[in-house]
Amino acid sequence: MLELLVGDESYDEDKQEFVIVDGVELELEHSLVSLSKWETKYEKPFLSEDAKTEEEMLWYIKAMTSNTKIPPAVFSKLSPENIKAIDEYINAKMTATTLPEEKKQYSREVITSELVYYWMIAFHVPFECQHWHLNRLLTLIKVCNLKEAPEKKLSPAEIAARNRSLNSERKAKLGTSG
């Protein structure tokens, strides 16, 4: 969860620093729930390469807001620093898991919130995970997919390379030349 203090900035002469006046605390979650709210409103996939308008991104920030009854005027007071923090939060990895490098295979499948919910059901991921940071949830789904995938067969060249390596290890261990 990302917490931001949003309000008007003013200079405090006594403290010699800028302070937020009439600040409102925003609690933001980049989650499947937020994604689903946005797709319900705009009826198009959020996780696409298509650029989002400023209005669409502002509405996504509203959809990310977990605390209720935030006055709409608060969102117009988001500073460039707030926007940068939100962008960094959305793009954060949010997991210690590292996955093997994927070969760039471009799928024509459009990823929507319903597809992510399907993956959750298919991999028996509990529904409370819909509130996780979206990147963490997608990483979990990738891990499930990797673990459930059949073992990849080695090519003849890979088998030959493995055998050469094993043979050289055995020669070194036994102190023989062949």
Backbone as CSV, one residue per row, in Angstrom:
resi,resn,N_x,N_y,N_z,CA_x,CA_y,CA_z,C_x,C_y,C_z
1,MET,0.851,-1.172,0.000,0.000,0.000,0.000,0.900,1.240,0.000
2,LEU,0.500,2.211,-0.743,1.208,3.488,-0.798,0.368,4.524,-0.065
3,GLU,1.006,5.223,0.855,0.324,6.285,1.594,0.930,7.619,1.195
4,LEU,0.071,8.549,0.798,0.511,9.878,0.375,-0.261,10.937,1.139
5,LEU,0.421,12.012,1.469,-0.234,13.173,2.059,-0.402,14.192,0.937
6,VAL,-1.647,14.521,0.642,-1.954,15.422,-0.474,-2.659,16.656,0.080
7,GLY,-2.244,17.810,-0.397,-2.865,19.058,0.032,-2.120,20.239,-0.565
8,ASP,-2.428,21.404,-0.071,-1.764,22.619,-0.536,-0.443,22.779,0.212
9,GLU,0.591,23.180,-0.529,1.904,23.371,0.071,2.053,24.830,0.501
10,SER,2.602,25.031,1.692,2.813,26.378,2.218,4.168,26.406,2.928
11,TYR,4.742,27.588,3.031,6.048,27.720,3.683,5.857,28.125,5.136
12,ASP,6.425,27.327,6.044,6.358,27.605,7.479,7.600,28.404,7.860
13,GLU,7.397,29.688,8.175,8.504,30.583,8.511,9.243,30.123,9.772
14,ASP,8.505,29.629,10.773,9.129,29.216,12.030,10.060,28.017,11.826
15,LYS,9.597,27.032,11.068,10.390,25.816,10.852,11.322,25.930,9.649
16,GLN,11.129,26.981,8.855,11.942,27.190,7.655,11.844,26.001,6.690
17,GLU,10.601,25.560,6.465,10.391,24.443,5.540,8.986,24.508,4.945
18,PHE,8.811,23.790,3.833,7.500,23.694,3.216,6.692,22.621,3.931
19,VAL,5.419,22.904,4.145,4.521,21.959,4.819,3.229,21.832,4.017
20,ILE,2.531,20.732,4.234,1.238,20.498,3.589,0.145,21.049,4.502
21,VAL,-0.682,21.915,3.933,-1.790,22.517,4.674,-3.075,21.816,4.240
22,ASP,-3.955,21.566,5.177,-5.222,20.884,4.901,-4.958,19.578,4.150
23,GLY,-3.994,18.809,4.627,-3.603,17.562,3.957,-4.597,16.444,4.166
24,VAL,-4.705,15.624,3.153,-5.545,14.430,3.208,-4.638,13.241,2.933
25,GLU,-4.754,12.214,3.760,-3.953,11.004,3.610,-4.648,10.074,2.611
26,LEU,-3.941,9.783,1.509,-4.461,8.833,0.524,-3.793,7.490,0.750
27,GLU,-4.584,6.427,0.765,-4.073,5.064,0.834,-4.381,4.420,-0.507
28,LEU,-3.320,4.087,-1.251,-3.484,3.576,-2.611,-3.022,2.129,-2.714
29,GLU,-3.789,1.326,-3.457,-3.434,-0.069,-3.718,-3.511,-0.325,-5.212
30,HIS,-2.383,-0.713,-5.797,-2.344,-1.140,-7.200,-2.614,-2.637,-7.177
31,SER,-3.874,-3.002,-7.358,-4.277,-4.394,-7.196,-5.232,-4.805,-8.308
32,LEU,-5.566,-6.077,-8.297,-6.530,-6.591,-9.259,-7.892,-5.927,-9.059
33,VAL,-8.217,-5.604,-7.841,-9.487,-4.924,-7.548,-9.513,-3.552,-8.229
34,SER,-8.422,-2.792,-8.100,-8.331,-1.470,-8.736,-8.418,-1.586,-10.248
35,LEU,-7.683,-2.561,-10.777,-7.690,-2.812,-12.219,-9.103,-3.117,-12.705
36,SER,-9.802,-3.953,-11.954,-11.166,-4.332,-12.310,-12.117,-3.132,-12.294
37,LYS,-11.967,-2.263,-11.289,-12.806,-1.049,-11.226,-12.573,-0.183,-12.458
38,TRP,-11.299,0.007,-12.821,-10.962,0.847,-13.973,-11.527,0.244,-15.259
39,GLU,-11.368,-1.063,-15.442,-11.874,-1.711,-16.656,-13.402,-1.692,-16.710
40,THR,-14.043,-1.707,-15.556,-15.503,-1.599,-15.523,-15.937,-0.239,-16.040
41,LYS,-15.209,0.803,-15.645,-15.568,2.155,-16.092,-15.257,2.380,-17.564
42,TYR,-14.050,1.998,-18.000,-13.610,2.341,-19.358,-13.847,1.245,-20.392
43,GLU,-14.198,0.052,-19.937,-14.522,-1.072,-20.824,-13.434,-1.338,-21.857
44,LYS,-12.173,-1.273,-21.399,-11.031,-1.627,-22.227,-9.930,-2.115,-21.289
45,PRO,-8.973,-2.889,-21.811,-7.940,-3.444,-20.933,-6.967,-2.379,-20.437
46,PHE,-6.685,-2.411,-19.152,-5.722,-1.473,-18.570,-4.297,-1.895,-18.892
47,LEU,-4.037,-3.210,-18.852,-2.685,-3.733,-19.069,-2.397,-3.901,-20.557
48,SER,-2.510,-2.830,-21.291,-2.221,-2.861,-22.721,-1.135,-1.842,-23.021
49,GLU,-0.616,-1.914,-24.213,0.426,-0.966,-24.629,-0.169,0.398,-25.000
50,ASP,-1.471,0.468,-25.124,-2.122,1.726,-25.494,-1.904,2.775,-24.406
51,ALA,-1.584,3.983,-24.837,-1.366,5.080,-23.897,-2.687,5.455,-23.225
52,LYS,-2.588,5.819,-21.969,-3.765,6.256,-21.212,-3.786,7.783,-21.197
53,THR,-4.993,8.332,-21.248,-5.118,9.780,-21.148,-4.877,10.196,-19.692
54,GLU,-4.678,11.487,-19.510,-4.497,12.005,-18.154,-5.739,11.713,-17.314
55,GLU,-6.916,11.856,-17.928,-8.178,11.583,-17.228,-8.266,10.117,-16.813
56,GLU,-7.871,9.204,-17.722,-7.919,7.772,-17.403,-6.961,7.421,-16.266
57,MET,-5.769,8.016,-16.285,-4.806,7.742,-15.216,-5.272,8.332,-13.889
58,LEU,-5.867,9.502,-13.932,-6.392,10.091,-12.712,-7.511,9.220,-12.140
59,TRP,-8.343,8.685,-13.021,-9.420,7.812,-12.547,-8.842,6.517,-11.980
60,TYR,-7.735,6.026,-12.557,-7.108,4.827,-11.998,-6.593,5.109,-10.585
61,ILE,-6.040,6.284,-10.383,-5.585,6.651,-9.035,-6.783,6.661,-8.081
62,LYS,-7.909,7.165,-8.538,-9.122,7.136,-7.712,-9.537,5.693,-7.419
63,ALA,-9.427,4.816,-8.434,-9.787,3.408,-8.245,-8.830,2.719,-7.267
64,MET,-7.600,3.202,-7.200,-6.607,2.638,-6.279,-6.851,3.065,-4.836
65,THR,-7.647,4.088,-4.633,-7.852,4.644,-3.297,-8.663,3.675,-2.448
66,SER,-8.039,3.216,-1.351,-8.734,2.262,-0.483,-9.511,2.956,0.635
67,ASN,-9.104,4.179,1.005,-9.899,4.897,1.999,-11.038,5.606,1.269
68,THR,-12.191,5.557,1.849,-13.388,6.055,1.180,-13.639,7.526,1.503
69,LYS,-14.540,8.077,0.757,-15.009,9.449,0.959,-13.894,10.486,0.871
70,ILE,-13.081,10.358,-0.155,-12.054,11.364,-0.425,-12.700,12.423,-1.316
71,PRO,-12.655,13.693,-0.941,-13.237,14.733,-1.788,-12.541,14.753,-3.157
72,PRO,-13.305,14.870,-4.243,-12.714,14.856,-5.584,-11.645,15.928,-5.791
73,ALA,-11.749,17.028,-5.091,-10.779,18.119,-5.243,-9.373,17.697,-4.802
74,VAL,-9.280,16.697,-3.937,-7.977,16.236,-3.452,-7.134,15.732,-4.619
75,PHE,-7.758,15.063,-5.572,-7.008,14.477,-6.686,-6.431,15.546,-7.608
76,SER,-7.039,16.713,-7.625,-6.490,17.799,-8.442,-5.276,18.439,-7.769
77,LYS,-5.031,18.105,-6.496,-3.901,18.661,-5.758,-2.689,17.733,-5.760
78,LEU,-2.759,16.651,-6.527,-1.605,15.753,-6.597,-0.428,16.497,-7.207
79,SER,0.686,16.474,-6.522,1.883,17.174,-6.998,2.642,16.273,-7.973
80,PRO,3.581,16.847,-8.726,4.428,16.008,-9.587,5.178,14.939,-8.778
81,GLU,5.564,15.258,-7.538,6.224,14.277,-6.676,5.266,13.145,-6.323
82,ASN,3.981,13.494,-6.062,2.975,12.471,-5.778,2.805,11.544,-6.974
83,ILE,2.706,12.126,-8.171,2.530,11.342,-9.397,3.734,10.432,-9.612
84,LYS,4.925,10.944,-9.359,6.144,10.143,-9.513,6.130,8.977,-8.522
85,ALA,5.747,9.243,-7.284,5.680,8.192,-6.261,4.654,7.126,-6.644
86,ILE,3.520,7.552,-7.182,2.486,6.608,-7.610,3.001,5.756,-8.761
87,ASP,3.665,6.385,-9.722,4.214,5.664,-10.871,5.259,4.638,-10.423
88,GLU,6.143,5.036,-9.517,7.157,4.115,-8.990,6.500,2.953,-8.255
89,TYR,5.445,3.242,-7.505,4.717,2.200,-6.777,4.057,1.223,-7.750
90,ILE,3.423,1.728,-8.785,2.765,0.862,-9.771,3.794,-0.034,-10.466
91,ASN,4.973,0.488,-10.763,5.978,-0.268,-11.507,6.924,-1.075,-10.626
92,ALA,6.755,-1.015,-9.314,7.634,-1.747,-8.402,7.425,-3.254,-8.540
93,LYS,8.492,-4.006,-8.352,8.456,-5.459,-8.470,7.634,-6.077,-7.331
94,MET,7.835,-5.617,-6.119,7.106,-6.036,-4.917,7.248,-7.517,-4.560
95,THR,8.354,-8.133,-4.956,8.599,-9.525,-4.605,10.091,-9.803,-4.671
96,ALA,10.525,-10.808,-3.910,11.921,-11.227,-3.959,12.133,-12.298,-5.030
97,THR,11.071,-12.789,-5.596,11.153,-13.855,-6.589,11.775,-13.348,-7.877
98,THR,12.727,-14.125,-8.376,13.284,-13.831,-9.692,12.913,-14.988,-10.604
99,LEU,12.482,-14.656,-11.779,12.062,-15.664,-12.750,13.106,-15.773,-13.838
100,PRO,13.207,-16.948,-14.456,14.153,-17.064,-15.564,13.792,-16.091,-16.676
101,GLU,14.825,-15.636,-17.369,14.581,-14.715,-18.482,13.631,-15.353,-19.475
102,GLU,12.616,-14.608,-19.827,11.646,-15.100,-20.798,12.097,-14.723,-22.195
103,LYS,11.960,-15.681,-23.102,12.200,-15.333,-24.498,11.046,-14.445,-24.907
104,LYS,11.345,-13.423,-25.650,10.325,-12.459,-26.040,9.342,-13.108,-27.018
105,GLN,8.344,-13.751,-26.449,7.273,-14.324,-27.248,6.059,-13.427,-27.040
106,TYR,5.649,-12.826,-28.091,4.537,-11.894,-27.974,3.230,-12.637,-28.176
107,SER,2.425,-12.592,-27.161,1.126,-13.228,-27.222,0.105,-12.188,-27.681
108,ARG,-0.800,-12.632,-28.456,-1.863,-11.737,-28.914,-3.014,-11.696,-27.906
109,GLU,-2.887,-12.475,-26.848,-3.931,-12.516,-25.838,-3.936,-11.211,-25.048
110,VAL,-5.088,-10.601,-24.959,-5.250,-9.352,-24.226,-5.499,-9.702,-22.761
111,ILE,-4.689,-9.126,-21.882,-4.823,-9.422,-20.456,-5.808,-8.435,-19.846
112,THR,-6.889,-8.990,-19.323,-7.903,-8.192,-18.632,-8.040,-8.725,-17.213
113,SER,-8.773,-8.025,-16.404,-8.961,-8.464,-15.019,-9.639,-9.834,-14.971
114,GLU,-10.563,-10.086,-15.888,-11.246,-11.388,-15.895,-10.276,-12.522,-16.201
115,LEU,-9.319,-12.279,-17.084,-8.319,-13.295,-17.397,-7.439,-13.563,-16.172
116,VAL,-7.076,-12.531,-15.446,-6.273,-12.719,-14.238,-7.088,-13.491,-13.194
117,TYR,-8.384,-13.177,-13.065,-9.242,-13.947,-12.154,-9.311,-15.413,-12.601
118,TYR,-9.383,-15.655,-13.895,-9.388,-17.027,-14.410,-8.109,-17.747,-13.992
119,TRP,-6.954,-17.076,-14.172,-5.682,-17.684,-13.774,-5.680,-17.998,-12.284
120,MET,-6.237,-17.081,-11.491,-6.306,-17.334,-10.051,-7.116,-18.583,-9.764
121,ILE,-8.242,-18.735,-10.439,-9.088,-19.918,-10.241,-8.359,-21.168,-10.723
122,ALA,-7.747,-21.105,-11.900,-7.061,-22.261,-12.473,-5.915,-22.746,-11.585
123,PHE,-5.208,-21.821,-10.935,-4.078,-22.185,-10.084,-4.450,-22.242,-8.604
124,HIS,-5.730,-22.149,-8.298,-6.232,-22.229,-6.920,-5.609,-21.152,-6.021
125,VAL,-5.438,-19.966,-6.570,-4.924,-18.838,-5.796,-6.103,-18.256,-5.014
126,PRO,-5.975,-18.107,-3.706,-7.099,-17.591,-2.912,-7.514,-16.179,-3.357
127,PHE,-8.796,-15.915,-3.263,-9.305,-14.625,-3.726,-8.834,-13.440,-2.899
128,GLU,-8.359,-13.675,-1.679,-7.835,-12.530,-0.924,-6.583,-11.960,-1.584
129,CYS,-5.964,-12.714,-2.484,-4.778,-12.224,-3.200,-5.134,-11.149,-4.232
130,GLN,-6.418,-10.960,-4.491,-6.817,-9.900,-5.421,-6.480,-8.518,-4.871
131,HIS,-6.175,-8.443,-3.587,-5.799,-7.169,-2.960,-4.285,-6.979,-2.897
132,TRP,-3.520,-7.988,-3.310,-2.070,-7.855,-3.356,-1.682,-6.825,-4.402
133,HIS,-0.456,-6.339,-4.301,0.084,-5.498,-5.376,0.009,-6.331,-6.655
134,LEU,-0.458,-5.730,-7.725,-0.720,-6.466,-8.963,0.525,-7.173,-9.501
135,ASN,1.690,-6.538,-9.429,2.905,-7.175,-9.941,3.260,-8.418,-9.137
136,ARG,3.010,-8.397,-7.848,3.258,-9.565,-7.000,2.309,-10.695,-7.371
137,LEU,1.048,-10.380,-7.574,0.065,-11.387,-7.967,0.430,-12.006,-9.319
138,LEU,0.807,-11.170,-10.278,1.182,-11.690,-11.601,2.448,-12.550,-11.516
139,THR,3.365,-12.209,-10.622,4.557,-13.037,-10.426,4.163,-14.396,-9.853
140,LEU,3.255,-14.418,-8.893,2.775,-15.681,-8.334,2.147,-16.545,-9.429
141,ILE,1.369,-15.939,-10.289,0.733,-16.683,-11.378,1.787,-17.238,-12.335
142,LYS,2.834,-16.457,-12.618,3.924,-16.940,-13.486,4.637,-18.120,-12.837
143,VAL,4.867,-18.040,-11.519,5.514,-19.139,-10.805,4.642,-20.398,-10.886
144,CYS,3.353,-20.243,-10.659,2.433,-21.384,-10.761,2.488,-21.990,-12.162
145,ASN,2.506,-21.146,-13.162,2.555,-21.617,-14.549,3.854,-22.378,-14.815
146,LEU,4.982,-21.861,-14.323,6.269,-22.538,-14.503,6.293,-23.884,-13.790
147,LYS,5.787,-23.930,-12.576,5.806,-25.162,-11.792,4.873,-26.225,-12.361
148,GLU,3.789,-25.811,-12.987,2.816,-26.749,-13.538,3.154,-27.184,-14.957
149,ALA,4.058,-26.470,-15.612,4.403,-26.774,-17.001,5.181,-28.089,-17.069
150,PRO,4.958,-28.871,-18.126,5.735,-30.104,-18.263,7.214,-29.766,-18.443
151,GLU,8.068,-30.689,-17.983,9.505,-30.449,-18.084,9.916,-30.367,-19.544
152,LYS,10.735,-29.377,-19.837,11.174,-29.145,-21.205,12.181,-30.213,-21.607
153,LYS,11.987,-30.806,-22.787,12.917,-31.812,-23.282,14.152,-31.118,-23.839
154,LEU,15.295,-31.763,-23.627,16.544,-31.209,-24.124,16.713,-31.522,-25.603
155,SER,17.310,-30.601,-26.311,17.613,-30.817,-27.731,18.820,-31.741,-27.829
156,PRO,19.056,-32.368,-28.974,20.241,-33.224,-29.121,21.537,-32.481,-28.810
157,ALA,21.639,-31.229,-29.179,22.848,-30.447,-28.897,23.010,-30.238,-27.390
158,GLU,21.901,-29.983,-26.685,21.969,-29.797,-25.235,22.350,-31.100,-24.534
159,ILE,21.828,-32.229,-25.026,22.176,-33.537,-24.459,23.672,-33.809,-24.651
160,ALA,24.187,-33.539,-25.849,25.606,-33.758,-26.142,26.472,-32.872,-25.248
161,ALA,26.090,-31.619,-25.054,26.857,-30.707,-24.201,26.842,-31.195,-22.755
162,ARG,25.697,-31.639,-22.270,25.596,-32.165,-20.902,26.476,-33.401,-20.744
163,ASN,26.441,-34.299,-21.726,27.250,-35.520,-21.659,28.745,-35.201,-21.674
164,ARG,29.155,-34.242,-22.503,30.564,-33.829,-22.530,30.997,-33.312,-21.162
165,SER,30.139,-32.499,-20.556,30.438,-31.934,-19.243,30.548,-33.037,-18.190
166,LEU,29.609,-33.964,-18.190,29.647,-35.078,-17.237,30.899,-35.926,-17.436
167,ASN,31.230,-36.209,-18.700,32.413,-37.024,-18.983,33.690,-36.338,-18.498
168,SER,33.814,-35.047,-18.734,35.023,-34.342,-18.289,35.089,-34.286,-16.763
169,GLU,33.942,-34.155,-16.094,33.930,-34.177,-14.629,34.390,-35.539,-14.119
170,ARG,33.893,-36.608,-14.736,34.266,-37.965,-14.312,35.753,-38.232,-14.546
171,LYS,36.277,-37.763,-15.710,37.713,-37.937,-15.999,38.553,-37.237,-14.947
172,ALA,38.152,-36.025,-14.589,38.906,-35.271,-13.598,38.831,-35.940,-12.231
173,LYS,37.675,-36.448,-11.870,37.472,-37.083,-10.578,38.274,-38.374,-10.459
174,LEU,38.280,-39.155,-11.560,38.969,-40.453,-11.543,40.435,-40.354,-11.961
175,GLY,40.829,-39.206,-12.456,42.217,-38.997,-12.870,42.593,-39.817,-14.105
176,THR,41.661,-40.011,-15.012,41.924,-40.761,-16.227,41.911,-39.838,-17.433
177,SER,42.381,-40.366,-18.560,42.373,-39.552,-19.773,41.290,-39.990,-20.742
178,GLY,40.538,-40.947,-20.373,39.465,-41.323,-21.261,39.093,-42.705,-21.279
